[in-house]
Amino acid sequence: MKVGNTEYDAASDLPGEVPVFPLSGALLLPGAQLPLNIFEPRYISMFDDCLAGSRLIGVIQPSLEHDQSEERPVRDLCTVGCLGRILGYGETGDGRYVLTLGGVCRFRVTKEVLDPERAYRVCSIEPEMADLARTDMGEEVDRDELLRSFRAYLDANDLEVDWKSVEKASNATLVNSLSMMSPYGPAEKQALLEARDIKARADTLIAITEMVLAQNDEDTSWRLQ
């Protein structure tokens, strides 16, 4: 997997510990890009340290079922996130950073590394090695069904898209792009992240979209009664 100017081919190319950026509803996938706006002091510090080091940040969601009364390490984080490499950034002049992360690979959190000298959080991780190989291009994706559900969603919400760009995109690019731009909630985004491969992610996206469309139809029918 090449992200920016760096090749990531083996576990040895990745650090065993990474700073993590908990962000609800955010989805970064391998090979895709995610824009971020960083302004909290602890994350400004995290960014500065990452820029001087590996340039890698772990994007992860807060736990979907965390009991706030519990204080065990990493119990308030999802177990799976995605590593992102800082590809570029800008300083806004008011203390914020605007940056773009390039997805490297998914990872599983093994434990939190407690360091009172750092305001941000750091976790030990196990990378998903299959993502680095990048051999899954989504050949088995039902592209016609994916586009059918996507078009139905656009029509139901009076939205338009550049269909020429959609038609040119590979299956993997299409599935990952639609997953990241989808307006679904944290649970749905986590399901898309944890899908075992591109086909499973496409099937999950189709199923979520169909459920949302069905719910919208039910709500419309109820209002018309």
N, C-alpha and C positions, 0 to 999 in steps of 0.2 A: 504494500500500500504506500503510494507516494502522496504526501500531503505537503503542499508548498514546495520547498526545496529539499525536503527530507524524506528518505525512504525508511519505512518501518516494515521489516520483514520477519523479525523474530522477537520473542519476549525480551531478549537481551537489549533490544533497541528502545525499550520502554522502561521508565523508572518503576520501581516496586511500590513507591508511595507518590501520591499526587494530591495537590490541593483540590478540593471539591467546591463547586459552586451550586448550592441547592437552589433550584428554580422551578416552582410549580408550573405545570403546563408547558414547559419547554421540551423540545424534542430535537436532539442532534443525532444524526445517523452517519455511519461510515461513508466517506466519499462525498458528503453533502456539506453545506456551509450554513452557519448560524450567526446572524448579527446580534451583538450584545451592547447594552448601554450600562456601564459600571459607574456607580457614584458613591456607594457606601464606603466609608474609610477602610473597613477591614478588607473589602474586595479590591479597593485601590491598592492596598498593600500586597494582596495576593497577586494582582496583575503585575506589579513591579517586580516581585520575586520571580514570577514565572517568566517574565520577559528576560530576566538576567540568567535564567536557568534553562530548563528543558522546553519552555514555551508551551507546555501541556497543561490543560485544565480539565478536570473531570466535571462534566455537566450531569447533574443528577436531580431527581425530584425528591421533595420531602415525602416521607412515608405516607401511603394512602390510608393506612389504618393505625396510625400512631396514637397511643394512649399518652396524652400529655402529662399524666401523673408519673410515667416511667422515666427514669433518668439513666438508662443503660446506654453505653456508647453505640452509635449508629442505629439505634432502634428508631430514630426519627427520620431515617433516610430510606429510600428504596434500595433494594439490594443490587440493582443493575443500573448503570449509567453509561455514558459514552465519553471517551477522551477526545478533546478538541485541541488542535494546534493553533496558536495565534498566527494568523496569516497576514494581518495588517491592522493598524489602529490609528486613531487620530485623537488629539487632545482638544477639548472643546473650549478651553480658556476659563471655564467655571468649575474646574476640578473634576470633570468627568472624563472617562475614556469611552470612545466608540470603537468597537473592534469587531473583527470577523474571525470566527473559529472554523477550522476545517476538520470534519469528523475523521478520526483515525480508526478507532475500534471500540466496541462495547467492552465493558469490564464489570466484574462482580466485586463488590466490597467484601473484604475479609475481616477487617477491623479498623477502628479509628486510632490514629496516632495522636496521642494527647501531648500538646506542647504549649505550656502557658505563655511562652514568649511570642506565639503567633496568634493573632486575632482571628484568623480564618481557620477552617478545618482541613485536615489532611487525613487521607485514608490509605491503607494498604489495599492493593487491588490484584485481581487475577484477570488478565486480558483475554478476550475472546479471539483465539488465534485464527479461527476461520475467516474473520473479518480482514485480517492482514493479507491473506492470500488473494482476496478479491477475485475468486474464481466464479462466484455466483452472480450471474448477470440476469437472472430472472427469466431464463428460457422457458420455464414451465408456467409462467404467469398467463392467466386468461385475460389477455389485453383487451379483447372486445368487451368482456363483462366488466372489467375495471372502468373502461371509458363509458360504458352504458350507465353505471352507477354514478360516475362523476358528472356526466351530462345531466342526469336526473336531478342531482343535487343543485347544479347550477341553475337549471330551469325552475326548480322549486323556490329558489332564493333570488331570482331575477339577476343572476350574475353572468358575466361573460369572461372568456379566456382567449388567449392567442392560440387557436387550434393548430396553426402551422408549426409553432414551437412544440406543442404537445405531440404532434405526429412524428416529429424528427427525434424526439427523446427515446433513448433506449428503455427497455422494460425496467431495469434497475433504477435508472434516473427518474423515470416517471413515477414509480411506486414510492421511492424515497421522497421525492419532491411533494407529491400529493399528501403523503403522511405528515410531513413537517408543516405544510401550509394548512392542513385541515383544522377547522375551528372546534375540535372536540376537546373534552375535558382531560384532566390529569390521568384518570384511570385508563381512558382510551389511548392516550399518548404512551403510557407505560406498556400497554399491551402491544402497540405497534413496535416499540423499541425492542421488546423481548421476543418478538416473533422469531422463530428459529432460522428462517431464510427469507429471501425476497418473495417467493410464492406465498409462504405463510403470511407475510406482512400484507401482501395484496389481498389475500382472502379475508384477513382480519379487517382491512380497510373497507372492503366491499360490505362485509357483514355489519360493521358499525354504521356505514352510510345508509344501508337499507333499514336498519332499526330506527335511525333518526328520521328518515323519510316516512316510515310507517307511523311513528309517533306524531309527526307533523300532520299526517292525514287524519289521524284520530282526533287531534286537537281541533282541526278545521271542521270536521264533521260535528263535533260536540258544540262548537260555536254556532253552527248553522241550524241546529235543532231548536 
